[in-house]
Amino acid sequence: MDYFDNPTLRGARTELYQELSAIKDEVNVYYLVPLSNLKSILDDGGIKCRNDPSKEGIDLSGYGVQTRRNKNIDLGCNEDIINKEIHDCINFFLNPDNSTLFAFQRKSLLKNAVDNTYGIVCILEMRLSDFFETDNMYWCISNKNLASSGFKSGFLKKDYEKFKWRGIFHDKDEGNSAEFIVYYENPGFAFSNLIPISFIKRILVSKQHEIIVKENTPLAQDKIHSLKNNTLFKPATELLNYEIKLVGRNIMKLDEIGISTEEFCDLINTFLDFGKALGCAPTEEHFESIDTANSHHGIGHTIRVMFWIHVLCYLSRISPPIEETTQYAAFIHDLCFEHNDNHHRHGENALLKHRYFIEKHVQHNHIDDCKRAVVYHCKDDEAFRNKSLVWELLKDADSLDRGRFGPPNTNIRSKGCDVNYLRLNIFKDSAKLKEKLAWMAYWLARITHHTAWSIDPFTDFKNEIKTSLKACLMNDILKPNEKTIVKEIVDNI
């Protein structure tokens, strides 16, 4: 315990603890929970681990996040060491001001409003010393979120003293998602005993939700503490900012790209139908690893590329056989992407592994175009002489989804879509079309960033758009004319 209260670490967390109105001489850990689940915790008498079959409540985490946590970890208690599944343990954050808190708050707004707990996330604060002073409490600390690749963890000083502690308490990246993981030995069971509610020192809530939280937690009135003028709890306008931008800058101006509101709905609905007709969908088992499936080159990226192919084919009046061919190419184009690989070769690797899939599904006269599009989608344009419409469609759709890296570089330098490289004929004489689609691709990439992808990602994509727009209506953050159009879209997709 002495290490965690040394002057260096105390100084590193000073700013954070001021923001939290926390006692500076105590070391804390934090648990993030939607209000509806907090009611269950108080009724049950404590916090349960994920694998506890009696645990109930809504899940705000992403499917990909939890599958990446399907691994074991070493924990220590005095001289004893055990190895446990992460889901048999209970995780806390050293710094609650992290990307998970933002994602939880956002996803809480996408749930149906069944009662007045809708959209409220709380932060439970606990003394680290309480864990260390409890018998049979095994623990370890990680340098970042356990769903991240390359995380490090340990329960010995020689392990965690190497962590970048200032980053853990300051940086706005995965470093500040460092975790404190515990397994409270539970005789006769593989999973952790619950962490008793007596450990909860404070329940941190936003000022605007203080009254509602108190109404729903009569057993914890003395623990509730509202944070005023802080940056941890975000307003709906910030949590749904990308939806607001999508509506105001794209949906309200669909005529500028040559489609109506009805056609926009049809594109989303027919994309779902087209996906089912293909007979294949990008899911975790198709990728080289679970990490890749849930990375920037994974399920979300592939689904969005397939959606943009659908849109581009509609705008370009391209025949169904060509679209079908390009969709099959999009399905496999990044399946063999690996982070330590030569990024210019993963197309070749995908073809080597999935060539029989192409030969089985693609019409005979389009097989060669499909294969070449897969191989050359990740190479410079100059490297490919036999350019085809299939290749152009895949390259442009892939380029549009560079929105997952940042906004398009229409007027700024960015890692997002470079509209000057868009190749299709529809872009050659329309700078406005390039810009509008690139920005729409950026908003959609951000909106679907936290999507919990299932075995039916086509439906997940449609539902994420629908629930996101519906959340804008529920939170009354749109202009009157925008509400009318968005309600029409929500009702028709």
Residue pairs with C-beta under 8 A, 6 or more apart in sequence:
1 27
1 128
1 129
1 132
3 9
3 157
3 160
3 161
4 27
4 128
5 25
5 27
8 165
9 27
9 165
10 24
10 25
12 165
12 166
12 168
12 169
12 170
13 95
13 169
14 24
15 169
15 170
16 22
16 95
16 97
16 169
16 170
17 23
17 24
17 28
19 97
19 227
19 230
19 231
19 232
20 96
20 125
20 204
20 227
20 230
20 232
21 225
21 227
22 28
22 125
26 127
26 128
26 129
27 127
27 128
27 129
28 125
28 126
28 127
28 128
28 201
29 92
29 93
29 94
29 125
29 126
29 128
29 131
29 180
30 92
30 93
30 94
30 95
30 96
30 123
30 124
30 125
30 126
31 47
31 90
31 92
31 93
31 123
31 124
31 126
32 93
32 96
32 100
32 101
32 104
32 121
32 122
32 123
32 124
33 41
33 121
33 122
33 123
33 124
34 57
34 58
34 60
34 104
34 108
34 117
34 120
34 121
34 122
35 117
35 120
35 121
35 122
35 209
35 212
35 213
35 216
35 217
36 57
36 58
36 115
36 117
37 57
37 58
38 122
38 124
38 203
38 213
38 216
38 217
39 117
39 216
39 217
40 56
40 57
41 47
41 48
41 197
42 197
42 217
42 219
42 220
44 54
44 194
45 194
45 196
45 197
46 194
46 195
46 196
46 197
46 199
47 90
47 124
47 194
47 195
47 197
48 54
48 55
48 90
48 192
48 194
49 55
49 87
49 88
49 89
49 90
49 191
49 192
49 194
50 66
50 87
51 85
51 87
51 88
51 190
51 191
52 191
52 192
52 194
58 111
60 103
60 104
60 107
60 108
60 121
61 100
61 103
61 104
61 452
62 103
62 294
62 450
62 451
62 452
63 452
63 453
63 454
64 147
64 284
64 290
64 293
64 294
64 298
64 299
64 452
64 453
65 147
65 294
66 87
66 147
67 284
67 290
67 294
68 146
68 147
68 148
68 290
68 291
68 294
69 86
69 87
69 146
69 147
70 85
70 86
70 87
70 290
71 85
71 86
71 146
72 83
72 84
72 85
72 86
73 83
73 84
73 86
73 89
73 140
73 146
73 153
73 181
74 81
74 82
74 83
74 140
74 153
74 154
74 155
75 81
75 82
75 83
75 84
75 89
75 138
75 139
75 140
75 155
75 181
75 182
75 183
76 82
76 138
76 139
76 140
76 155
76 156
77 136
77 137
77 138
77 139
77 185
80 138
81 155
82 138
82 183
84 138
84 183
84 190
84 192
85 190
86 146
86 181
87 191
88 183
88 190
88 191
88 192
89 181
89 182
89 183
89 192
90 181
90 182
90 183
90 184
90 192
90 195
91 146
91 179
91 180
91 181
91 182
92 126
92 179
92 180
92 181
92 182
93 100
93 177
93 178
93 179
93 180
94 141
94 168
94 169
94 178
94 179
94 180
95 168
95 169
95 176
95 177
95 178
96 123
96 204
96 232
97 176
97 231
97 232
98 145
98 176
98 177
99 173
99 174
99 177
100 145
100 177
101 121
101 123
101 232
102 234
102 239
103 450
104 121
105 119
105 121
105 233
105 234
105 239
106 239
106 240
106 450
107 450
108 118
108 119
108 120
108 121
109 118
109 119
109 236
109 239
109 240
109 471
109 474
109 475
110 464
110 467
110 468
110 471
111 118
111 119
112 118
113 119
113 474
116 212
116 215
116 216
117 212
117 216
119 236
119 475
120 205
120 206
120 209
120 212
120 213
121 233
122 203
122 204
122 205
122 213
123 203
123 204
123 205
123 232
124 200
124 202
124 203
124 204
125 200
125 201
125 202
125 203
125 204
126 195
126 199
126 200
126 201
127 199
127 201
128 180
130 199
131 137
131 139
131 180
131 182
131 199
132 139
134 184
136 184
136 185
137 182
137 183
137 184
137 185
138 155
138 182
138 183
138 184
138 185
139 155
139 180
139 181
139 182
139 183
140 153
140 154
140 155
140 180
140 181
141 153
141 154
141 155
141 159
141 160
141 163
141 178
141 179
141 180
141 181
142 151
142 152
142 153
142 178
142 179
142 181
143 151
143 152
143 153
143 160
143 163
143 164
143 168
143 175
143 178
144 151
144 174
144 175
144 177
144 178
144 179
145 151
145 174
145 177
145 178
145 179
146 153
146 179
146 181
148 174
148 177
149 291
149 339
152 159
152 162
152 163
153 159
153 181
154 160
163 178
164 175
167 173
167 175
167 176
168 175
168 176
168 178
169 176
170 176
182 192
182 195
183 192
184 192
184 193
184 194
184 195
185 192
185 193
186 192
186 193
197 219
197 220
200 220
200 223
201 223
202 223
202 224
202 225
203 213
203 217
203 220
203 223
203 224
203 225
204 225
204 226
204 227
204 232
205 213
205 224
205 225
205 226
205 227
205 233
206 226
206 227
206 230
206 233
207 226
207 227
207 228
209 226
209 233
210 224
210 226
213 224
214 221
214 224
217 224
227 233
236 471
236 475
236 477
237 244
237 477
240 468
240 471
240 472
240 475
240 477
242 443
242 446
242 447
243 443
243 447
243 468
243 469
243 471
243 472
244 472
244 477
244 478
245 439
245 443
246 440
246 443
246 444
246 447
247 469
247 472
247 478
247 482
247 485
247 486
248 479
248 482
249 439
249 443
250 436
250 439
250 440
250 443
251 261
251 264
251 482
251 485
251 486
251 489
252 481
252 482
252 485
253 436
254 260
254 261
254 263
254 264
256 432
256 433
256 436
257 315
257 432
257 433
257 436
257 437
258 315
258 433
259 267
259 314
259 315
261 485
261 488
261 489
262 492
263 314
264 489
265 488
265 489
265 492
265 493
267 310
267 311
267 314
268 462
268 465
268 493
269 462
269 492
269 493
270 310
271 306
271 307
271 310
271 458
271 461
271 462
272 458
272 459
272 461
272 462
274 310
274 323
274 327
275 281
275 306
275 458
276 458
278 324
278 327
278 328
278 331
278 361
279 361
280 328
280 331
280 357
280 361
281 331
281 455
281 456
281 457
281 458
282 293
282 298
282 299
282 302
282 303
282 331
282 335
282 457
283 293
283 299
283 453
283 454
283 455
283 457
284 290
284 293
284 294
284 299
284 453
286 293
286 335
287 293
287 298
287 299
287 335
287 337
288 335
288 336
288 337
288 338
289 338
291 339
292 298
292 337
292 338
292 339
293 299
294 453
295 337
295 339
296 404
296 405
297 334
297 337
298 334
299 453
299 457
300 404
300 445
300 448
300 449
300 451
300 453
300 457
301 334
301 401
301 404
302 330
302 331
302 333
302 334
302 457
303 448
303 453
303 457
303 458
303 460
303 461
304 401
304 404
304 441
304 444
304 445
304 448
304 461
305 330
305 333
305 394
305 397
305 398
305 400
305 401
306 327
306 330
306 331
306 397
307 444
307 461
308 396
308 397
308 400
308 401
308 437
308 441
309 323
309 326
309 327
309 330
309 393
309 394
309 397
310 323
310 327
311 437
312 318
312 393
312 396
312 397
312 424
312 426
313 322
313 323
313 326
313 393
315 426
315 433
316 424
316 425
316 426
318 389
318 393
321 363
321 366
322 366
322 389
322 390
322 393
323 393
324 362
324 363
325 362
325 363
325 366
325 369
325 370
325 390
326 370
326 373
326 390
326 393
326 394
326 397
328 357
328 358
328 361
328 362
328 370
329 358
329 370
329 373
329 374
329 377
329 390
329 394
330 394
330 397
330 398
332 350
332 351
332 354
332 357
332 358
332 374
333 347
333 350
333 373
333 374
333 377
333 378
333 394
333 398
334 346
334 350
335 350
335 353
335 354
336 346
336 349
336 350
336 353
337 343
337 346
338 346
341 349
343 378
344 378
344 379
345 378
346 378
347 374
347 375
347 376
347 377
347 378
347 379
348 375
350 374
351 358
351 371
351 374
351 375
355 371
358 367
358 370
358 371
358 374
359 367
362 370
366 390
369 388
369 389
369 390
369 391
370 390
372 384
372 386
372 388
372 390
372 391
373 388
373 390
373 391
373 393
373 394
373 395
374 394
376 383
376 384
376 391
377 391
377 394
377 395
377 398
381 387
381 395
381 421
381 423
384 391
392 423
392 424
393 424
395 423
396 422
396 423
396 424
396 427
399 417
399 418
399 421
399 422
400 417
400 422
400 437
400 438
400 441
401 417
401 441
401 445
402 408
402 415
402 416
402 417
402 418
402 441
403 416
403 417
403 438
403 441
403 442
403 443
403 444
403 445
403 446
404 445
404 446
404 449
405 414
405 415
405 416
406 414
406 415
406 416
406 442
407 414
407 416
407 439
407 442
408 414
408 416
408 417
408 418
408 419
408 435
408 438
408 439
408 441
408 442
409 416
409 417
409 418
409 419
410 419
410 434
410 435
410 438
410 439
416 438
416 442
417 438
417 441
417 442
419 427
419 431
419 434
419 435
419 438
422 434
422 438
426 433
427 433
427 434
444 465
447 464
447 465
447 468
448 461
448 464
448 465
451 460
451 461
451 464
452 460
453 460
454 460
462 493
465 493
466 489
466 490
466 493
469 486
469 489
469 490
470 490
472 478
472 486
473 483
473 486
473 487
473 490
478 486
